[in-house]
């Protein structure tokens, strides 16, 4: 089963206008958006779909207050859809839609849809770094950062779910859909990647009580840590609240910056995630601050040495 990763996440929200404003400010492109909601895209076409929670076109809600309605996964070909349908129809209803995609529920009741991926191939440079002892990646007179530099989400990276039973969730995605465990945070859950994607993870589980079941956060790949810092700083300046970061995770090595959102979950910019193949041996560490990040910073207002002590400095 050549599952690539999430194409879209679908939400039923309380305030469509506030969510549209948030997603646009975050850097996603409104596509066919009306006052009723619509699609907000990254540069490769993946993204977020929102509708009002009462919209009858939405899949049914979770039995919690979480706003996530559906995870839409992209696969390489129609043959992969057939393989998923054959496997999962053994023990559950699988609906084949008119466009060829299929819909079903996982073992925790999350609504899933699988489709031939809509991802567009990106041909864009990564962030360039100059370092002593290595050839310069930027040419002479080519600067690394400027005020108006582009810093937009390139692709929907991963989703993190609150689930009450880690073992049930892991068995479904690994045994039935071919996901691979890359690392484990003991006491929280495993990082998973589908076999057609070499990112460290596109899915992560966190064990919680049943009443918390839903989406904890979702993330978008940026072109590098500088883009992440620039995008996050611009987002804070627009009035949105930083939740965690910026910093760099240990498992996955990805840079991160999380923000609160009106969609009932956190949104993350990430950058520079590790890549893995089937020779990788999963690591395990106790969940906690030391395992979660290698470095953590805190956003401050801009400061210059001539302007007195930096913000928050002790007298």
N, C-alpha and C positions, 0 to 999 in steps of 0.2 A: 504494500500500500504506500504509494508515493505521496504522502501528506506533506505539504510544504510548511504550513503554518496559518495563522489567522489572517483571513482577507478582511473581514469586517467584524466588529462587535456591535450589537444592536441593543439600544437602551430605550425603555419607556420612562420618560422623565416628568417631573412636576411642572417645570417652567421651561418651555421650549425656547423662548426668546433669550433667557439668561444662558442656556446651554449653547445656543447658536453663537452668542457673543463670546463665550468662553472658548469654544472650539476654534473659532476664527482667530482670536487673540493668541491661542496656543500655537498657531501656524498651520492649521489644516485649511484646505481650500473648500469652500462651500460649493457643492455640485448638485444641481436640481433641488435646491433648498427653497422651501416655501414657509409661511407661518406655521404650517403643520409639522415642519422638520425636514429631514433629508439626510444626504450623505456629505460627510466632510472627509476629504482625501489627503493622504500624504503624496509625496512626489511619485511613488510607484503605483498609486491607485488604491492601496489598502486604506482602511480608515474606520470611521465611526458613523453609524446610522442612528439618528434619534427620532422619536415620535413622542407625542404626549402619551402618558401612561394609559389613557382611556381609549387610545386609537385601536379600533377593532382589527386592523391589519397586523398588529403585533402578535408574536407568539405569547402564550400565557405567562403570567409572572411567576417568579419563585414564591414559595410560601413564606418568605421573609420580606422585609422592607427594601431589599436590594433592588436596584433599578435595571440590572442586566437582564435582558430578555433572550438573547441568542448569541452563540459564537458561530461564526461562519468561517469554515476552514477551506483553504484552497488546496487542490490536488493537481497533479500533472496532467492527467488525461481522463477521458470517459471510462477507460478500463479500470482505473483506480476507484471510481465511483461504483462500478459494478462489483468490485472486490469487497468494498466496504458494505455494500447492500447485502451481498451474499453472506458475509460473516455475521453482521449484526441482526439480520432478519431471523437468525436462528432462535432468538429469545426475546425479540421486541418488535414493535411495529416500526417499519421503515417506509416513509412516504416518498414516492418519486414524483417530483414536480414537473410541470410542463417544460421547463427549461433544461431538464435533465439532472438537476441537483437533487439531493436527497435530504430528508429531515428525520430526526429521531431524538430520543432523550438518552443521556448517559445514565450510569447507575446511581447518580445522586439527583437525577431529575433536571439537570441542566439541558436546555434546548440546544441542539447542534444542527448545523447545516453543512453539507459538503458540496463543493462545486468545483468545476475546472477553474483554476485560479485566474483572477482578473489582474494579477500583478504585472505591471509593465517593467521591462528590463531597464535598469538604470545604468547609464554610462556617465559617471561623474567622478572627479578625483576625490580621494580621501584627503584628510588633513595632512599637510606636509610639515615635517619636523627637521630642524637643523641641530646637530649635536656633534661635539668634538669627537674625533676618532672615526667618524662616518662621513660618507659623501653628503654634501648639502642637498636636501630635497627641494629647496627653493632656490631659484636662480638669483644671481646678483640683482639687487634692487627690487626683488619681488617680496613684498611685505606679507607678514603672516596674519595680521588682524587689522581691521579698519572699521570705522564707526558704522558704515552702512553695509557691511558684509552680509551675504545671505546666510541664514541659519534656520532652515525649515526642516521639519520631520521628513525623513526619507522613506520610512517604511514602518508599518505596525510590527513591533518587535515581539512582545509577549504579553500574556495575561496571567494574573495570579488570582487563584480562587480560594476562598474560605470553604473548607469541607469538613464534615464531622467525622469521616472515616477515611484516613489516608490509604489504608490497605485496599479498600474497595475502589477508590478512585485510581490508584496506581495500577491495579490489576486490569481495570477496564482499558485505560489508555495504552498500557504496555502489552498486555496479552491479546487484546482484541484489535488494536489499531497500530501496533508496531512501534510505539514511542520507546525511547531509550532513556534510562536514568543516567544523568551525567554526574551529579553530586547529590548529597543528602545533608540537610540540616536536621540533626536528631532533635525531636521535640517539635519540629515544624513540619517538614515534609521534603519530598524530592524535587529536583529540577529535572525537567523532561524536554527532550527534543524529538520531533518526528524524523523518520529516517531520510526524508528528502530535504532536510535542512541541517546544515552543520553548525548553526549557532549553538552556543552552550545550552540555552533553553528558550523555548517558546511558551512553556507552561510550567507553573510552580504551584504547589499546594501548601496551604497552611491549615493545620488542624484547629478547629474551633467548635464551639457548641452549635447545635442544629439551628438555633435562632439567628446565627450570624451568617449562614450560608449565602454565598454570592461572590461578587467580584471585589477583591481588595484593591488591586490596581492594574493598570495596563500601561505599556511602555512603547515608545517610538524611538527608532534608531536615528541618530544624528550623524553628521559627517566626521565627527571627532570631538574631543573634549572642549576645544575652543568654541565650536558651534554650540555645544551644550551650555557652556557658561554664558555665551552671548544671548542665546534664546531664553535661558532662564532669567537672566538679568532684565531683558526686555519685558518678560512676562510679569516679574515683580513690579517693575515700574508702571505697568498698566493696572496695578492694584490687586493682583492675585496673590494668594497666600502660599508661601513656601511651607512645605510640611517636613521634608527631610532632605538634607543635602545643601550644596553639592558635595559629592564624595566619590569614592571608588569602592565597589564591592570586591570581596575576595573570590568567592565562587562565581565564575563567569568573567571576572576582571573588568566588568563594564563600569564606566563612569555613570553616575546617576544624579538626578535632581527631581524630587517628587513635589507635587502641588495638590492642594485641596481642590475639589471640583464640585459643581452643582449636579453632577451625575451620580452622586452618592458613592464615589470611589476616588482613589487617587490617580493622578496622571503623572507619568514619568517621562522625562527625556533621558535616553541612555546613549552610550557611545563606546566603541572599541570593545566589543564583546569577544571572548575567546571562541575559537572554532574547534570542533572535535570530529573524529571519525570513530569507526567501530573498534579501534585498538585502544581507545581511552578507557582507563580504569577509574570508576567512580570513587570519589573521596567522601568522607563523612566527618562531620564536626558537630559538637553540641551547638544548638541554636543560642545566639546571644550577640551582644554588641561586638565582641572580638571576632566572631566568625562572620559577621554580617558586612563589615567594611574594613578596608585597610587604612583608609584616611577619610576624615569627615570634616567639612568646612561649614561655615555659617555665613550667610549673605550679610554684608554690611553696605551702608551707603558709601559712595565714592569719597576718597580722601586724598589730600596732597600733604607732603611733609611740611609745607609752609602754613598749613591751616590749623595748627594746634594739634592736640592729641587725637588719635584715630577714634572713631565712634566706638563707645563701649569700653574704652581704655580705663584702667583704674588710675585714680589720681596719685 
